[in-house]
Amino acid sequence: MSQEIEGQASIIGTLETVRDYIRWAASSFNCEQVYFGHGSDNAWDEAVFLVLGALHLPWDTDPAVLDSRLIPAERERVCALIERRCKERIPMAYLINEAWFAGMPIYVDERVLVPRSPIAELIENGFTPWLCGDEVSQILDMCTGSGCIGIACAMAFPDAEVDLVDISGDALDVANINIKRHHLEGRVKAIASDLFAGVSKDKEYDLIVTNPPYVDLNDLSSMPGEYHHEPPLGLGSGDDGLDCIRQILRDAPDYLSEYGVLVGEVGNSCEALSEAFPEVPFLWLELERGGHGVFVLTAGQLLQHREHFK
């Protein structure tokens, strides 16, 4: 850490309350210029989540708690996590093993990407106008990682069954933790599969939603240090970032119901995708809470343009 932060560390004994430690954490993050891109976009919010998470307190805890004093063991834990966040550039969610997605707590560790997809906004809105909640019975979350998207879908569509698919056994272990955490064992199932290879062809999904690896080779090499703690399998997807989504577009029609839809996120690779398939009418969504590179295609559109994906 910088000399300034080390100097601040020498006065830790003068910090007493939760509020004190949040303020000190925010100052440390600004001083060290840590990168925010895993659930927060500023030092203060990051500090609030980290300090409260370290103390096993909810982010919306009673403000009166902020004036509570930390016991010695709590001080040591909070300070150690602040130091690791600054020195090792570890994303905050990995340090406290929790991220929030679509209003839900999700367990995470370095086996999965930190949940941050703008698809959360679509889930909270029930994917309107493309889906009618009462008619959704089968959902597939392709490249599920922590399971956050599929689990949020299960909450949004309480009558639907949801399959979470990933090639990574480590990711599926994390997804199963979250399935159990949210008591969804009866409706949500984790499936080991290389994209659609292990998915039953007898299934017809009303919704396939996917946040696959989509970072191109150039972006992957220039990403901030925080991203290098995430599993490379969940980020990179070939020279142009489109290796996975090409296969998903090609095979999705075989698994969608007649009026089903595919919702996908490809982030900065959206331009490359449009250029690769100029004939395909991708509907690129403008989201109120920000984020980009999210598209919608209907089953009919995928079938109509299927020859372009081969």
JORA-V708624 format. One record per backbone hydrogen bond with DSSP energy under -0.5 kcal/mol. CO is the residue of the C=O (numbers start at 1). NH is the residue of the N-H. Records with the same first field share a line. If there is no record, write none. Layout:
BEGIN
CO = NH / NH
END
This chain:
BEGIN
2 = 6
3 = 7
4 = 8
5 = 9
6 = 10
8 = 11
9 = 12
11 = 14
12 = 15
16 = 70
17 = 21
18 = 22
19 = 23
20 = 24
21 = 25
22 = 26
23 = 27
24 = 28
25 = 29
26 = 30
27 = 31
28 = 32
29 = 33 / 34
35 = 37
42 = 46
43 = 47
44 = 48
45 = 49
46 = 50
47 = 51
48 = 52
49 = 53
50 = 54
51 = 55
52 = 57
53 = 56
58 = 61
62 = 65
63 = 66
64 = 67
65 = 68
66 = 19
68 = 18
71 = 74 / 75
72 = 76
73 = 77
74 = 78
75 = 79
76 = 80
77 = 81
78 = 82
79 = 83
80 = 84
81 = 85
82 = 86
83 = 87
84 = 88 / 89 / 90
91 = 94 / 95
92 = 96
93 = 97 / 98
99 = 106
101 = 104
104 = 101
106 = 99
109 = 112
117 = 120
118 = 121 / 122
119 = 123
120 = 124
121 = 125
122 = 127
123 = 126
125 = 128
127 = 130 / 131
131 = 133
132 = 135
133 = 136
135 = 137
137 = 161
138 = 206 / 207
139 = 163
140 = 142 / 209
141 = 165
142 = 211
144 = 147
147 = 151
148 = 152
149 = 153
150 = 154
151 = 155
152 = 156
153 = 157
157 = 160
161 = 139
162 = 189
163 = 141 / 165
164 = 191
165 = 143 / 144
166 = 193
167 = 169
168 = 172
169 = 173
170 = 174
171 = 175
172 = 176
173 = 177
174 = 178
175 = 179
176 = 180
177 = 181
178 = 182
179 = 184
180 = 183
184 = 187 / 188
187 = 162
189 = 164
191 = 166 / 193
193 = 195
194 = 197
196 = 199
200 = 203
205 = 257
206 = 261
207 = 140 / 209
208 = 263
209 = 142
210 = 265
215 = 237
216 = 220
217 = 221
218 = 222
219 = 222
220 = 223
224 = 227 / 228
225 = 228
226 = 229
227 = 230
231 = 234
232 = 235 / 236
235 = 214 / 215
237 = 243
238 = 217 / 237 / 241
239 = 217
242 = 246
243 = 247
244 = 248
245 = 249
246 = 250
247 = 251
248 = 252
251 = 254
252 = 255 / 256
253 = 256
255 = 205
257 = 260
260 = 299
261 = 208 / 263
262 = 297
263 = 210
264 = 295
266 = 269
267 = 270
268 = 271
269 = 273
270 = 274
271 = 275
272 = 276
273 = 277
275 = 278
277 = 280
280 = 282
282 = 284
283 = 285 / 296
285 = 287
287 = 290
291 = 287
293 = 266 / 267
294 = 285
295 = 264
296 = 283
297 = 262
298 = 302
299 = 303
300 = 304
301 = 305
303 = 306
305 = 308
306 = 309
307 = 310
END
